[in-house]
Amino acid sequence: MRRTTMSFKEIYEITEIFLKEINYEDKRRNDKRGRPRKYQDSFILAIFLHQTLKQYSYREVIQELK
């Protein structure tokens, strides 16, 4: 499969599976200080991978995913 044909949904599903397989647990989940998180780590990682694979700038990725 060409890397440019992968949709964001596929990338997101792969990152969720990967994080489950390595038993990833967010260590800051129980920390009550600071602003509460809006997005999961898997979602943030998927956005970063999508940006890298498509060679987009930060603004282009946000604009495409809206």
N, C-alpha and C positions, 0 to 999 in steps of 0.2 A: 504494500500500500504506500502510495506517495504521501509524504508528510504534509503536503499542502492540501490534501483531500480530507484530512481528519477534521471532523467538526469539534466544536468546543465541548459538546455533550459527550462525545467519545473520550476526549482527553480527561474530562471531569470524572467519568466512570472509571477510567484506568487509574487515576490518582487515588480515588476512594478505595479501590481494590488493593492497590499497593500499600497504602497506609494501614489497612486492616491486616495485611499479611505480615507486616513488620511489627505489628502490635504497637502502633504509635499512640501514645497518650499525651495530651497536652498537659504539661506540668504547671501551667499558669491557670488552669481551669478553676482551682480552688482559691486562687488569690482574689481577695475582695477589694484590693486597692486599684485605683485607676478606672478608666472608662471601660464599660462592658464591651465585649467583642460583638461585632455585628456579623462577621462572616467566619465560616469554618476555615481551618487551616488547609483542608483539601481544596476548597474553592480558590483560595489565594494561590496555592501551588499550581492549580490548573490554569489560572489566568497567566501566571508567569511562564508556564510551558507553552501556552498558546501564543504568547507574545514572542517567545524565542523561536518557535517553529515557523511562524509566519513572518518573522523579521519585521515586526511592527514596533512603532514607538509606543510609549505609555498612553499617549492621547488617542492613538489609533485603536488600541485594544479596547479602551474604555468606550470609545464611540461605537465600535463594532458590536460589543456585547450588550449595549443598552437596548 
